[in-house]
Amino acid sequence: YPDINYPLPTTFSFSQLRAFQTCLYQYKLAYLLQIPAKQSHYFSFGTSMHVTLQRFYERIEAMNGAVQGSFFSPVVQTSRLVSTTTAPALDELLKLYDENWIADWYESKNQREAYYKKGKEILRAFYQKHEGKWTVPVALEKGFKMKVGEYLVTGKLDRVDQLADGAL
């Protein structure tokens, strides 16, 4: 077989670096040959939960008149006091879950129903834990690019909050 040389990318994501670290063959299949991987119920459930919480915090931003700025700027606007932050009701959070539920790739109907039910339990516990202590995020789904030597590392921060002392 002839030697095949693949050009080294100049930009890397966290997922690419993780795949490379875990298994060189996995990296080659996913990022060089770009062969789609079989999806799993873990992906469906994780994405359902992630998008639900993202939409929930977008609603918190909207309800509190928040405007996203750059969290890399020298001055970051202070988050509203937690006691004054308005948040959607639990019913709205659970409705967002229903709207963003991905029912694909489960191994059986029973497994799908069990994960769906567990997701509702997790969201109820999350809501109960944070009720009355909500904060308006400084940023949601904020992309970034970071130069490392001659390479670029890209990614996305799910959510950034500002602490009482001003730290992010």
C-alpha positions in Angstrom: 0.0 0.0 0.0 1.3 3.5 -0.8 1.9 5.8 2.1 -0.9 8.3 2.4 -0.1 11.5 4.1 -2.9 13.5 5.6 -2.3 17.2 6.1 -2.3 18.3 9.7 -5.2 20.6 10.5 -4.4 24.1 11.7 -7.6 24.3 13.8 -8.7 21.8 16.4 -11.8 21.5 18.6 -12.0 19.8 22.0 -13.7 16.9 20.4 -10.9 16.4 17.9 -8.3 16.6 20.6 -10.2 14.1 22.8 -10.6 11.7 19.9 -6.9 11.9 19.1 -6.0 11.3 22.7 -8.4 8.4 23.1 -7.8 6.5 19.9 -5.8 7.5 16.8 -8.0 5.3 14.6 -11.1 7.0 16.0 -9.6 10.3 15.1 -8.7 9.2 11.6 -12.2 7.8 10.9 -14.1 10.8 12.3 -11.9 13.7 11.3 -9.7 12.7 8.4 -12.0 10.3 6.5 -15.1 11.9 7.9 -17.1 8.7 8.3 -20.2 9.3 10.4 -20.4 7.4 13.6 -23.4 5.4 14.8 -25.3 7.6 17.3 -26.4 6.4 20.7 -29.1 7.0 23.2 -26.5 8.8 25.4 -26.2 11.4 22.7 -30.0 11.8 22.4 -30.5 12.1 26.1 -27.5 14.5 26.6 -28.6 16.7 23.8 -32.2 16.8 25.0 -31.0 17.9 28.5 -28.5 20.4 27.1 -30.8 22.1 24.8 -33.6 22.2 27.4 -31.3 24.0 29.9 -30.0 26.3 27.2 -33.5 27.3 26.2 -34.4 27.7 29.9 -31.5 30.1 30.5 -32.4 32.0 27.3 -35.8 32.6 28.8 -34.2 33.8 32.1 -32.1 36.3 30.0 -35.2 37.5 28.1 -37.3 37.8 31.3 -34.6 39.9 33.0 -33.7 42.1 30.0 -30.2 40.7 29.7 -27.9 41.4 26.8 -24.9 39.2 26.1 -21.6 41.0 25.7 -18.1 39.7 25.5 -16.8 38.1 28.7 -13.2 38.8 27.5 -13.7 42.5 27.7 -12.0 44.2 30.7 -15.3 45.2 32.3 -18.0 42.6 32.7 -21.4 43.8 33.7 -22.4 42.5 37.1 -25.1 39.9 37.2 -28.4 40.9 38.8 -28.7 40.0 42.4 -30.0 36.5 42.7 -33.0 37.6 44.8 -34.2 39.8 42.0 -33.8 37.4 39.1 -37.0 36.2 37.5 -37.2 32.7 36.1 -39.8 30.6 34.3 -41.9 28.3 36.3 -41.1 24.6 36.6 -44.0 23.8 34.3 -42.3 25.9 31.6 -39.0 24.1 32.1 -40.7 20.7 31.7 -42.5 22.0 28.6 -39.1 23.0 27.1 -37.9 19.4 27.8 -40.9 18.0 25.9 -40.2 20.4 23.0 -36.5 19.4 22.9 -36.8 15.7 23.6 -34.9 13.6 21.1 -36.5 10.1 20.9 -34.0 8.6 18.5 -31.3 5.9 19.0 -32.8 4.3 22.1 -32.4 0.5 22.1 -36.1 -0.1 23.0 -39.3 1.7 23.9 -38.8 0.8 27.5 -35.3 2.4 27.5 -36.6 5.5 25.8 -39.4 5.9 28.4 -37.1 5.3 31.3 -34.6 8.0 30.1 -37.5 10.4 29.4 -38.8 9.9 32.9 -35.3 10.2 34.5 -34.8 13.5 32.6 -38.0 14.9 34.1 -36.8 13.8 37.6 -33.4 15.5 37.0 -35.0 18.7 35.9 -37.4 18.8 38.9 -34.4 18.3 41.2 -32.4 21.0 39.4 -35.3 23.4 39.6 -35.9 22.7 43.3 -32.2 23.1 44.1 -31.9 26.5 42.4 -35.4 27.9 42.9 -35.2 31.5 44.3 -31.4 31.6 43.6 -31.4 32.0 39.8 -28.7 34.1 38.1 -28.7 35.7 34.6 -25.7 34.2 32.7 -23.0 36.5 31.4 -22.9 34.2 28.3 -24.7 31.2 26.8 -23.2 29.0 24.0 -20.3 31.5 23.5 -17.9 30.4 20.9 -14.2 31.0 21.3 -10.9 30.7 19.4 -7.6 30.5 21.1 -4.2 30.6 19.5 -1.7 27.9 20.7 1.5 28.3 18.9 0.7 28.1 15.2 -2.6 26.3 15.8 -6.1 27.4 16.7 -8.2 25.7 19.3 -11.9 26.4 19.0 -14.8 25.6 21.2 -18.0 26.7 22.9 -18.7 27.5 26.5 -22.2 26.3 27.4 -22.8 28.9 30.1 -20.8 31.5 32.0 -21.9 33.0 35.3 -20.5 35.8 37.3 -19.9 35.1 41.0 -20.6 37.7 43.7 -16.9 38.7 43.9 -16.9 39.5 40.1 -15.1 36.3 39.0 -16.4 34.3 36.1 
